[in-house]
């Protein structure tokens, strides 16, 4: 992939964040998602690449924009797989709470997992624990491994888990082990990323969430030197058939980082829509708006935090004409 794509996809996530942030706290998650999706589509059309969406808003007949299989970019430049979540945390924006992001990952063509839209069990850790944890281990054993790897007592660990009835057992296991828990309402891409940054105070992610979000989180952790393991959880025959078409017949198969992103290079960008532990959300100030973005590249290991100031008068539609 070309290095210049790093800043190009920042433009895309910034536009999506700026558009969707206008809906923050208004209780209208679909409108916020539509705004983010439309902004992403407009900016993608200006980027010199041959992109194919492998994770997006659904199939062509289900989503008007950024659907799986859609081609993005100007048609020139490198061929890449594109995984997008225009608004990771639609409920978060609607309610005005924490950690909503506009997210993109790109990688060399045919290297990203085409994750079906179903549930996935996930385990995510930062660099210190890579190669040591295992999604098949008990909750207690994984906590013990992370504690040893990070030089902490189990009582000092913080596990992050989606606040769902399905997680009652793992929540109790974490508490029985003596670790602390941060329950979140939505947004497990941000949660997985946070395991790789000491300043967030998050050590490990447990639980079941969306499979497409798992791929996005895995690309981020690939760039950060962390690890995500997953198991697909099909809930009906249709979903089992989709797994079989992907070549997955053993539903106990553990998906590794190589399965999620098989190439040696990938780029990930996320712009904060609402405030979070890692990124500030969009702030509107008269004719200007500010954004904060993290952008990372696996091949170089570079992680950049970018503060942007945007003129809403000079770029009212968030896209500069060529």
Backbone torsions as a table, in degrees:
resi	resn	phi	psi	omega
1	UNK	NA	153.8	179.1
2	UNK	-83.9	139.4	-178.1
3	UNK	-60.1	-31.1	-176.9
4	UNK	-63.2	-20.7	179.5
5	UNK	-65.5	-21.3	-180.0
6	UNK	-57.1	-50.8	-179.1
7	UNK	-76.5	-26.6	178.5
8	UNK	-63.8	-42.6	-178.1
9	UNK	-74.9	-20.1	172.1
10	UNK	-63.3	-40.2	177.3
11	UNK	-58.2	-36.2	-177.9
12	UNK	-69.8	-48.1	-178.7
13	UNK	-68.3	-34.3	176.3
14	UNK	-61.9	-44.8	-179.1
15	UNK	-63.0	-42.0	179.2
16	UNK	-64.7	-40.9	179.7
17	UNK	-65.6	-44.5	-179.6
18	UNK	-62.3	-41.0	-178.1
19	UNK	-69.2	-45.5	-176.5
20	UNK	-74.4	-27.2	-177.8
21	UNK	-64.5	-22.8	176.4
22	UNK	-61.5	-21.2	-178.3
23	UNK	-97.0	4.0	-176.9
24	UNK	-59.2	126.9	175.5
25	UNK	77.7	7.0	-176.6
26	UNK	-95.2	-0.4	176.5
27	UNK	73.3	19.8	-175.8
28	UNK	-126.4	84.3	-174.6
29	UNK	-68.6	-37.0	-178.6
30	UNK	-66.1	-40.4	177.7
31	UNK	-63.8	-39.4	178.3
32	UNK	-64.4	-42.9	179.9
33	UNK	-65.5	-42.2	178.5
34	UNK	-61.6	-40.6	-179.9
35	UNK	-63.5	-43.5	179.6
36	UNK	-65.1	-43.5	-178.1
37	UNK	-63.6	-44.9	-179.6
38	UNK	-63.3	-41.4	-180.0
39	UNK	-64.8	-42.8	178.3
40	UNK	-59.7	-45.4	-177.3
41	UNK	-60.6	-42.8	-178.6
42	UNK	-62.9	-43.3	-177.2
43	UNK	-75.4	-37.7	177.2
44	UNK	-54.3	-35.4	-177.6
45	UNK	-63.7	-13.7	-178.5
46	UNK	-100.2	-1.7	-172.2
47	UNK	-94.4	130.1	179.9
48	UNK	-74.8	86.6	178.2
49	UNK	-159.2	164.8	172.9
50	UNK	-114.8	89.1	-174.1
51	UNK	-102.6	146.6	174.1
52	UNK	-126.5	126.5	-179.0
53	UNK	-74.1	121.2	176.2
54	UNK	-106.7	-19.9	172.9
55	UNK	-136.8	118.4	-177.0
56	UNK	-153.2	-142.0	-171.9
57	UNK	-90.1	7.4	-178.2
58	UNK	126.2	-174.8	178.5
59	UNK	-75.1	169.0	-173.8
60	UNK	-55.7	-39.3	-176.6
61	UNK	-82.7	-1.6	-179.0
62	UNK	-107.2	-21.7	-173.9
63	UNK	-136.8	129.9	-177.2
64	UNK	-72.2	-22.7	-177.9
65	UNK	-141.9	153.1	178.0
66	UNK	53.9	43.1	178.9
67	UNK	-83.5	157.6	179.6
68	UNK	-61.2	128.1	-177.7
69	UNK	96.5	-10.7	179.8
70	UNK	-68.5	145.2	177.2
71	UNK	-95.6	134.0	-176.4
72	UNK	-124.0	155.9	178.3
73	UNK	100.0	-178.6	-176.5
74	UNK	-81.4	-11.8	-178.0
75	UNK	96.0	-3.5	173.9
76	UNK	-116.8	162.2	179.5
77	UNK	96.6	-169.3	-173.7
78	UNK	-68.0	151.8	174.6
79	UNK	-89.9	124.4	-175.0
80	UNK	-137.8	151.6	166.4
81	UNK	-83.3	142.0	-178.9
82	UNK	-125.3	127.8	172.0
83	UNK	-116.3	127.6	-176.3
84	UNK	-132.1	144.5	163.7
85	UNK	-133.8	93.1	-174.6
86	UNK	-53.0	-34.6	177.5
87	UNK	-143.1	95.3	175.8
88	UNK	-80.6	97.8	-177.6
89	UNK	115.1	55.0	180.0
90	UNK	-63.6	-39.6	177.2
91	UNK	-66.2	-34.2	178.9
92	UNK	-60.5	-47.1	179.9
93	UNK	-64.9	-44.5	-179.4
94	UNK	-57.4	-36.9	-177.5
95	UNK	-93.5	-12.4	179.8
96	UNK	75.5	30.5	-179.4
97	UNK	-101.5	-158.3	-164.6
98	UNK	-95.1	149.8	164.2
99	UNK	76.0	30.7	169.4
100	UNK	-80.1	139.1	-176.8
101	UNK	-135.4	153.9	162.6
102	UNK	-102.9	125.2	-165.5
103	UNK	-130.4	139.1	173.4
104	UNK	-140.9	141.5	168.1
105	UNK	-131.5	138.3	174.1
106	UNK	-131.1	149.5	179.1
107	UNK	-151.2	168.5	178.5
108	UNK	-55.1	148.8	-175.2
109	UNK	-55.1	134.8	177.4
110	UNK	67.1	30.4	176.3
111	UNK	-115.5	-14.9	178.0
112	UNK	-91.5	142.2	175.6
113	UNK	-65.8	130.1	176.3
114	UNK	-84.4	75.3	-172.1
115	UNK	-69.6	128.3	176.7
116	UNK	-71.0	156.4	-177.7
117	UNK	-80.7	82.5	178.4
118	UNK	-148.2	-179.9	-179.5
119	UNK	-77.4	152.5	176.5
120	UNK	-140.9	132.4	169.7
121	UNK	-76.5	136.5	-174.3
122	UNK	-132.5	149.7	171.0
123	UNK	-138.3	122.9	-177.6
124	UNK	-130.7	139.3	179.0
125	UNK	-142.5	164.6	176.5
126	UNK	-85.1	-176.7	-171.4
127	UNK	-57.8	-35.1	-174.9
128	UNK	-62.5	-27.8	-172.6
129	UNK	-104.0	5.1	-177.2
130	UNK	-62.8	134.6	178.2
131	UNK	79.2	2.0	-177.3
132	UNK	-112.7	-38.9	179.3
133	UNK	-80.1	165.3	177.9
134	UNK	-151.9	129.3	-176.9
135	UNK	-61.7	-19.7	178.5
136	UNK	-87.2	-9.7	175.5
137	UNK	-72.3	163.5	174.4
138	UNK	-69.0	158.7	176.6
139	UNK	-56.2	-44.7	-179.3
140	UNK	-60.9	-45.2	-178.2
141	UNK	-63.2	-42.6	178.5
142	UNK	-63.8	-38.5	177.1
143	UNK	-64.5	-40.6	178.4
144	UNK	-63.1	-40.2	-179.8
145	UNK	-64.8	-46.3	-179.4
146	UNK	-65.6	-39.5	178.3
147	UNK	-60.3	-45.3	179.5
148	UNK	-66.2	-42.3	-178.0
149	UNK	-64.5	-33.3	-176.8
150	UNK	-98.2	0.8	178.8
151	UNK	66.2	38.7	-178.9
152	UNK	-122.1	160.9	166.2
153	UNK	-79.4	151.0	178.4
154	UNK	-56.3	-36.1	-179.4
155	UNK	-62.6	-18.3	-179.6
156	UNK	-95.2	-6.8	179.2
157	UNK	-75.0	149.8	172.1
158	UNK	-122.1	118.8	173.9
159	UNK	-99.4	142.4	179.8
160	UNK	-113.2	133.6	-172.6
161	UNK	-143.8	138.7	171.6
162	UNK	-64.9	134.3	-178.0
163	UNK	-80.2	88.2	-178.5
164	UNK	-136.1	148.4	176.5
165	UNK	-55.0	-32.9	-178.5
166	UNK	-64.3	-14.3	-177.2
167	UNK	-101.6	12.3	-177.8
168	UNK	-57.1	-41.5	-177.3
169	UNK	-66.4	-48.9	-177.8
170	UNK	-68.0	-33.5	176.8
171	UNK	-62.2	-43.8	178.7
172	UNK	-65.6	-38.0	179.2
173	UNK	-64.6	-39.4	178.5
174	UNK	-64.9	-43.7	-179.7
175	UNK	-67.4	-39.8	178.0
176	UNK	-62.8	-32.4	178.5
177	UNK	-73.1	-17.2	179.1
178	UNK	98.9	-0.9	179.0
179	UNK	-80.7	166.1	178.5
180	UNK	-98.2	157.7	-175.9
181	UNK	-127.9	138.5	168.9
182	UNK	-111.1	109.2	178.0
183	UNK	-87.2	134.9	-179.8
184	UNK	-123.5	149.4	-178.5
185	UNK	-80.0	-35.0	-178.2
186	UNK	-159.0	173.6	169.5
187	UNK	88.7	57.0	-177.0
188	UNK	-84.5	-4.9	169.7
189	UNK	-68.5	-49.3	176.5
190	UNK	-59.8	-40.8	-178.7
191	UNK	-61.7	-43.9	179.0
192	UNK	-65.1	-43.2	177.6
193	UNK	-57.8	-39.6	-174.6
194	UNK	-63.3	-21.3	178.6
195	UNK	-66.3	-18.7	-176.6
196	UNK	-96.7	0.0	180.0
197	UNK	-121.1	117.8	-177.9
198	UNK	-59.4	-35.5	-174.4
199	UNK	-65.2	-19.4	-179.0
200	UNK	-78.3	-19.5	-179.3
201	UNK	77.5	12.7	-178.3
202	UNK	-106.8	132.1	-175.9
203	UNK	-107.1	-31.9	-174.9
204	UNK	-157.5	145.8	175.2
205	UNK	-113.3	132.3	173.2
206	UNK	-121.1	155.8	166.0
207	UNK	126.2	-176.8	-176.2
208	UNK	-113.4	128.4	177.3
209	UNK	-146.5	-164.7	-178.1
210	UNK	-71.8	140.2	177.8
211	UNK	-65.8	-42.6	178.1
212	UNK	-59.1	-39.5	177.4
213	UNK	-65.1	-28.6	176.7
214	UNK	-64.0	-39.2	178.2
215	UNK	-65.9	-45.2	178.5
216	UNK	-58.5	-45.6	179.9
217	UNK	-64.1	-37.8	179.7
218	UNK	-64.3	-39.9	177.5
219	UNK	-63.1	-42.8	177.5
220	UNK	-59.8	-45.5	-178.5
221	UNK	-70.6	-28.5	173.8
222	UNK	-61.4	-42.2	178.8
223	UNK	-67.7	-30.5	-174.5
224	UNK	-94.4	-5.5	-178.6
225	UNK	82.8	13.1	177.8
226	UNK	-93.5	-164.3	-175.4
227	UNK	-147.6	140.7	170.7
228	UNK	-130.8	131.8	173.4
229	UNK	-115.8	148.5	-177.4
230	UNK	-147.1	158.1	171.6
231	UNK	-134.4	125.3	176.8
232	UNK	-69.2	142.1	-178.4
233	UNK	-125.4	81.0	177.6
234	UNK	-67.5	140.4	-175.4
235	UNK	-107.3	-6.2	179.5
236	UNK	-156.0	176.7	-176.7
237	UNK	-63.8	-35.7	179.6
238	UNK	-62.0	-43.7	179.8
239	UNK	-69.8	-35.7	176.2
240	UNK	-64.2	-38.6	177.2
241	UNK	-63.9	-38.3	179.0
242	UNK	-64.2	-38.6	176.9
243	UNK	-63.1	-42.6	-178.7
244	UNK	-62.9	-36.0	177.2
245	UNK	-65.1	-26.0	176.2
246	UNK	-82.8	-4.6	-178.0
247	UNK	91.4	9.8	-179.8
248	UNK	-103.2	107.0	177.6
249	UNK	-110.0	-20.7	176.5
250	UNK	-96.0	104.9	-175.3
251	UNK	-77.9	-1.4	171.3
252	UNK	-94.1	0.3	-179.5
253	UNK	-59.6	131.6	176.5
254	UNK	-89.2	118.7	176.0
255	UNK	-80.7	128.0	-177.6
256	UNK	-106.6	179.6	179.7
257	UNK	-59.9	-34.7	178.6
258	UNK	-66.8	-33.8	176.7
259	UNK	-69.6	-40.5	-177.6
260	UNK	-69.9	-41.5	-177.1
261	UNK	-147.8	97.3	-169.0
262	UNK	-80.9	-16.3	-178.0
263	UNK	-83.5	178.4	179.5
264	UNK	-93.3	-0.1	-178.3
265	UNK	-137.2	147.3	175.9
266	UNK	-164.7	154.0	177.3
267	UNK	-127.2	136.6	-179.2
268	UNK	-130.7	137.4	175.6
269	UNK	-138.7	141.5	175.4
270	UNK	-142.4	131.3	176.2
271	UNK	-112.4	133.5	179.9
272	UNK	-68.6	133.1	173.0
273	UNK	-98.2	-46.3	170.1
274	UNK	-118.1	162.7	-177.9
275	UNK	-61.4	145.7	175.5
276	UNK	-146.0	-176.8	179.7
277	UNK	-65.5	-31.9	-174.0
278	UNK	-99.8	-39.4	-173.5
279	UNK	-128.2	144.7	171.6
280	UNK	-79.5	149.8	176.8
281	UNK	-82.3	176.0	179.1
282	UNK	-66.7	137.9	174.5
283	UNK	-123.9	128.7	177.2
284	UNK	-100.0	131.5	-177.0
285	UNK	-137.2	84.6	179.9
286	UNK	66.2	-116.9	-178.5
287	UNK	-91.1	5.7	-178.9
288	UNK	-125.9	160.6	174.4
289	UNK	-141.4	149.8	178.9
290	UNK	-117.4	146.6	177.0
291	UNK	-133.4	159.8	171.5
292	UNK	-133.0	130.3	-173.6
293	UNK	-130.7	143.1	166.6
294	UNK	-109.8	132.5	178.4
295	UNK	-133.3	136.8	-171.1
296	UNK	-139.6	151.2	175.8
297	UNK	-129.8	129.1	-176.1
298	UNK	-66.8	-41.3	-173.0
299	UNK	-63.8	-39.1	-177.4
300	UNK	-96.6	-19.8	-175.4
301	UNK	75.2	10.0	-177.9
302	UNK	-78.1	134.6	175.0
303	UNK	-124.4	121.6	-179.9
304	UNK	-120.2	138.1	169.2
305	UNK	-105.7	125.3	-173.3
306	UNK	-119.3	119.9	172.8
307	UNK	-93.7	123.0	-179.1
308	UNK	-114.6	141.8	171.7
309	UNK	-119.0	127.5	-170.4
310	UNK	-121.0	131.8	175.7
311	UNK	-85.7	115.9	-179.0
312	UNK	-78.4	-12.5	175.8
313	UNK	-85.2	-44.0	-178.2
314	UNK	-76.6	-23.9	-177.9
315	UNK	-135.5	62.8	-173.5
316	UNK	-63.3	-29.3	179.7
317	UNK	-99.5	9.7	174.8
318	UNK	69.5	8.2	179.2
319	UNK	-130.5	126.5	174.6
320	UNK	-85.9	129.6	177.0
321	UNK	-69.6	141.7	-179.5
322	UNK	-67.8	NA	NA
